[in-house]
Amino acid sequence: MSKVVLSDALKLKLKDTRPKQMTIKNPVKCIDKFIRLGHDFEVSTTSRSYRITNKTQNLIYLAGGKNYSMKEFHLQRELKSVIRGQIKKNNLKVPVFTEKDILYKLYSDNVLNLEEGVVLDKVVEYDINKAYYQCAYNLGYLDEDMYLKCLEMDKEKRLRFLGSIATQKVRYSYVGGVLNIDSFKEVKDEDLRGVWFHICKVVDDCLLDFANVLGDNFLMYYVDGIYLKDFKGRGKVLKMISEKWGFSFSDTPVTAIEKVQYLSSLNNKEVAYSSIMITKLSNGVLKPKPFYLSNRINNNISEGLYRDALKNMFVYD
């Protein structure tokens, strides 16, 4: 079969017919305008972004919240392309995990059973440096070039960027400004979602492993940070976990961990809630941060229940 070669003039003509893209700040206002004008357009939305393809105007409008830019939108497309390419190039088998396989947080009995008014003040926090990006690179989902590009992003963008590969979209369309009810469709990329949950699972397993080794010195972990008692020999444990999982950690002194009770109104009834308040010194100012316990307590989950399961998960020489 002979190969079709396009002339430069035809290439330019085809390029000119592609819809141009621009970013907008208020997608809802934009949709309302197109409805009033009776345009044909399609809306694709996630919890954080909008993509409005206006067929009447041959324009694409993009909105992604505060500080989103065209550069970030294009980089997101490149990120997904790189991940797919890495899977094919390295013949990677993506494990099947879902959000239900990941804890994201775990509180020890030392924390859950804290009496109100009792303060833990000899505490250290270890955070995995660039946890999800380092993990994606370690697993082979990112090449070095894409990995370094991601690390150059500011923290606010970086925190949401990689997770965008797992987003679920809702797509629907308007014809002549009228909503087509039958057009609603949920769109998600199961392969990329599998990659994201694999990354989350490895980070989660690392901190579970860390908690298991710490034993009674473990207090809690949340996403990519673990809190422990300040004890002699913690540096050796950190070194072992770091070498085993391929992560580096940074440490932050914690001023205090305490349990706080508070009341909230629910269906005209006062309901008691508990949270763990962690206070750190930041730029000379004490900053408390709450970690809510309601879900953990309602599910009757404690560190003791996980300790038995962990015995068979990790083996040490």
Beta strands, then each sheet from edge to edge (+ up, - down):
strand 1: 20-23
strand 2: 41-45
strand 3: 50-54
strand 4: 59-63
strand 5: 105-107
strand 6: 119-120
strand 7: 123-128
strand 8: 169-175
strand 9: 178-187
strand 10: 218-222
strand 11: 225-229
strand 12: 249-254
strand 13: 256-266
strand 14: 269-282
strand 15: 285-292
sheet 1: 1+ 4+ 3- 2+ 8- 9+
sheet 2: 5+ 10- 11+ 7- 12+
sheet 3: 6+ 13- 14+ 15-
end
